[in-house]
């Protein structure tokens, strides 16, 4: 299982965060147990049962997307809904010829990958998307390129060669004022990933990837959403919307003196907030507790949970937080944009939910000494707030 603790163990925990994250690549041979994570059978089932249009499901060769008509045909049902139906023989031919297969956002449709993505999100504190990549030949699917987000790669089957060239522009972004120059010279690292290997690559690092080891390759790439200084400033502005200085109209038709006074007032407000040494902590808590997570319905329980110990639930907002309020003998649980105040006796239940692991109402009641009906009532409130969902109905 790839939960937050196991991700920390595989990547190096606090040492990784302090010395490697956002700084340099790192190779962790054989650290991932991929049993039950994602298989060829899973990939076949998804392609066969899901209506996945490009770019969600796509083939790529030499940096270009393979035209859909070469491996799929349009199909229309009696309700006039049209989608592209994969033609297995044509699909196989493109892959045999050197195209790479890409399936985006696997975490949305495969529970094991979804759990792994949530675990990485808890460890790194940022949303994570998992894509699957499959290749059969030494032909490069994407050519030499860089990504605008950090990635953690897990090799699932076969081998894949990664040539890493470093970055040519520090911290490039999706919306940037200039593009990084192509690297000159040879790679700074030439790595072959085997099953169970993990590779971390910061954004902006140029790389070329190929399945040139004589075997088919299947790997997952977990991409992390970057948070930059520009994002922090946007958050600061949002926090200052209560300030009169920022609510006032810009005096574009006033005198230079009035315009200068206006700018000075805005500057004081911004500098005042930026002077807080705990500003990054405040920002992190805000984005963690307001992130909406991965909402899941809790059918058939549309009117609260019955007091049934077999019902299984889990947190759907991976970065929720629990804060103690000793002066008032309460705790505050914050997740998915809502904050709830509960009695201190609820803290063990909330702490169990924060692990992100599915748990039953009965297990939570037994571990805390609370009545089943009290646990059901507490969890029902969190379901109404889109922070928790039923994942085992017991029906």
N, C-alpha and C positions, 0 to 999 in steps of 0.2 A: 504494500500500500504506500502511495506517495502522498502522505499528509504533511502538515507544516513541520512537524518534528523530524520526519524522515528526510524531507527536503533539506532541512538545516544540517542534518547529519551527512547527507551525500555531498552537499556543496561546501561544507566547512564551517557552518554556523557563523558565529560572530567574526571569526577571522576572514571568512569570505566577504561579509558585509563591510569590514573595515579596510581590507587590503585589495580586494579583487573587483567587487561590484562597481560597475560604471568605469572601471580602470583598464582591465586587461583580460584577455581570454584565460580560460582554465579548463584543463582536461582531467576528468575524474574516471579512470578506467574501472569498469566492472562494478560501479557503485549502485546501479539501479536494478532492482528486481522487477523485471517486466512481465512476469507471469500474470496473466489475467488482465493486463493493461490494455493491449490492443493487438489484434492478430489479423492475418490475411482473411480469415473467416469473417471477422467483424467488418473489414473493409468491403468484402464481397456483399455481405448482407446489406450494408448501408447503401451501396451503389444500386443494388437490386430493388430496394424497397422505398428509397427516398427520391423525391423529385428535386434533383439538385442541378441548377443551371449555372453556367459560368457567370462570375468567377468563383462561386462557391466550390464547384467541382470543375477542374480544368486540366488540360494537358499542356505542357510547355516543352519547347525544344529550342535550343540555341537562343534563349532569351525571348522567344516569341510564343504567344499562345497559339496552339493548334486550332484551326477553324473547327467549330462544332460539327459541321456537316460531314466531316471526315470520319466521325465515329458515332454519330447519333442521328436519329431522324425525328422530325416533328410528329407528335401524336395528339389527336384531339378526341376527347370523349363526348358523350351525348349531351353534356351540359356546356359544350363549346369551350371547355378548358383545354389549352394546348400546353404541352411540355415536350422536352426532348428525351426520347427513349434511347438509352445506350444500346448499341449493336455490339455484342460481345466480340464477334470475330474481327470487326473493324477496330474496335477498342484495343484488342490484343495486338493487332498489326501495328498500330501507332506506337504502342509501348515497346514492342519488339524492335521497332525501327529507331528507338532511342528517345522517345518522348518521356518526360517525367510526369507522374500523376500527382496532383495536389488536391487535397480536400480540406477546406477551411472550416474553422470553428467546430472541430470534432467534439469538443467538450459539451456542445449543445445537444448532441444526439447519441453520445456514448457515455454511460454513467461512470465507468472506471476512469476514463480520461477526464470527465468533469470533476471527479473527486480529486484527481491529481492536480488539475488546474487550480481548484479551490485551495488545496494545501499550499501550493506555491504562492498564491495570492496572500494567504495568511502570513507566510514567511517574509515576503518582500513588500507587502503593503501596497500593492498596485494591481489593477485588473489584468487578467491573463487570458490570452486566446491560444488554443492549441490547434495546430495544423498538422495533417499527415502528409508525408511525402514518400512516394514509391518510385524506384528507378531500376532499370534492368541492364543498362549498357554504360559504356564510358563516355557517351555523349552528354554534354552539360545541358541541363534543362534551363538554366537561367543565366549562364555565363558569369563573368566576374561582376559582382555587384555588392552593394551595402544595404543594410536595413536601417530604418529610422527608429528602431526600438531594440532593446536588448533581447537576447534569446537564450533559452536553455534547451539544448537538443538531447533527446534520449533515443539511442539506437535500439530498435526493437528486434529487427531480424536482418541477417546478412551484414554486409560491411559497406561503409561509405567513406570516401576520401575527401577531406576538407583541407584546402590550401588557404591559409590565412595571410593577409598582406598588411594588416594594421589599418590605421585611419589616416586620411590625408587632410581632414578638416575636423578640428575638435568639436565634439557634440553637435553634429549636423542634425537638422530637424526636417520634418515634413514640409513645413512652411518656412523656408530659409531664404536669405538674401543672395546666396550663391551656392553652386553645387560643388561637392568635393571633386578634386582632380583624380583621375585614374592613377593608381599607384605605379611606380617605376621599380624595376628590379624584380627579384624573385620573392617568394613567400617568406614570411618570418617564421612560419610553422607549417609543417606538412603532416597531417594527422589522419590515421585511418581508424574510424570508430567501429568497434565490434559490439555485438549484442550486450546490453547492459551498461555500455559506456555513456557518460554524460559530458557534454561540452557546453561551456558558457561563453557567449560572445557579446561584447558591448555593442551598442549601436554605433554606426559609422565605420565599423571594421569591414574592409573589403574581403570577400571570400569567393572561392570557386569550389563547387561541390560536384563530385562525379562518382558513379558506381562502377569503378574500374577494377574491382578486386575479383571479378569472375563469378559473382553471385548477385541475385536480386537483393534489393535493399528496401527496408521499410523503417522510417523513423518518424518521431513526433518532434515538432518544434513548438515550444511554449514561448510566445511573444509577450513581453511586458510593456504596458503603456508607460511612456516616459512622463515624468513630471519635471518641468523646467522652471527657471526663474520667471519666465513669461507667465506660466501658470500661477505661480505664487503671486505675482502682481495683479492678475485678474481676480484672484481670491481676496487680496487686500482691498481692492476697489469695491468688491461686493460687501465686505465688512464695513466699509466707510459710507455706505449709501445712507446711513442714518445721520451723517454729518451735514449740517447746513451748508458748509463750504462746498461740498460736492453735489449738493442738490440744486444750488443756484445756477441760473442760466449763465452761459459764457458771455461776458460783456463785449461782444465783437464790435459793436458800434460805439462803445464808450471811449473815453480818453485813455491815453497810454498810462496815466497814473492809476486810473480805475482798473485797467486790465492788469497792471502790475500788482495792485493790491489783491485782486482776485487770485492770481497765480500764487502769490505769497501765502494766502489763506489755505489753498489746496496743498501747497508744499508742506506747511506746518502739520496738517492733518496726516499726510502720508508719512513724513519723517517721524512723527510721533509714534505711529504704529510700527514702523520699521525699526524703531529703537528698542523694541521689546526683545530681550535675548531669548525668549521662549516662543518666538513667532513661528518657527518651523514646527515646534511641538503642537501649537494651536492649529496650524494649518493641517498637519497630519491627522489630528483628532477630528477635525471638521470633515475632511474628505473621506475618512474611514467610516464615520458614523452617518454620513449622508449618502454614501454610495448605496444604490438600490439593490445591488446584489443580483441574484438569479431567482426571480419570483417563480414559485410553483403553486398551482392550485392544490387545495386539500380536500378534494371530493372523496366521499359523498358528504363530508361534514360541513355543510354550508351555514349551520346555525350554532357554531361552537362545538367543542369536543365533548363527547360523553366520557364519564369517568371509567374508562376501560383500560386496564394496565397493559394490554397487548398493543395498543396503538403506538406506532413508531413515528418520531418526528426528528427534524434536523433544522439547523440554522441555515437560512438561504442568503444571508448577508455576511459574507466571510470575515469582514473586518469590524464587526460589532465590538462594543467596549462595555465593561462593567466598572462602575466607580462607586466606592463606599462613601457614605455620608454619616460618619460616626456621631456628629452632633445631633442628628435627627433619627438615628437608629434605622436608616434606610439605605438602599443601594439604588443607583440609577443605571438602567440598561439602555444603551443607545445603539440603534442600528436602523438602516434603511430610511433614514431621515426622521425618525421619531425617537423620543426619549421617554422611558417609563420609570416611575419611582415605585419601588417595592419595599416591603419590610425586609430587614436583614436576614430573616429566615429563608428568604427566596434565593439568596446568593448562591448556595450550592447547585440549585437547579439551573440557574442562569450560567454558572461556570461550566456545567456539563454541556449545555447547548453551545457555548463558545468554543468548545473543542472542535466543533464541526462534524462530529461523528453522529450517525443516527443512534437514537436512544429511545427506549419505551417510556411511557408515562409511569409504568410500574417500577422500572429501574430508578427513575428520578425520585419517586416517592420513597422507595426503600432506602436510598442513600441519604436522604435528608430528613426522614421522619415525618414528612408532610402527608396529609391525606391525599388520595388519588384525585378527589374532586377539586382540591385546591391547586394541584399541579395542572389539571385539565383546564381550570379557569385561567391560570397564569399563561399557559401556552396558547389558549384561545385568544387572549389579548394580543399576543405577539403575532399570531396568524393574521388577525385583523389588521395589524400594522405592517404586513408583508415581510416580516423578518424571519418567520419560521413557517415550515410546511409539514404536512403529513406525508411520510414516504412509505408507510406501511399501514394500511387501513384496518387490518385485523378482520376483514370481512371476506 
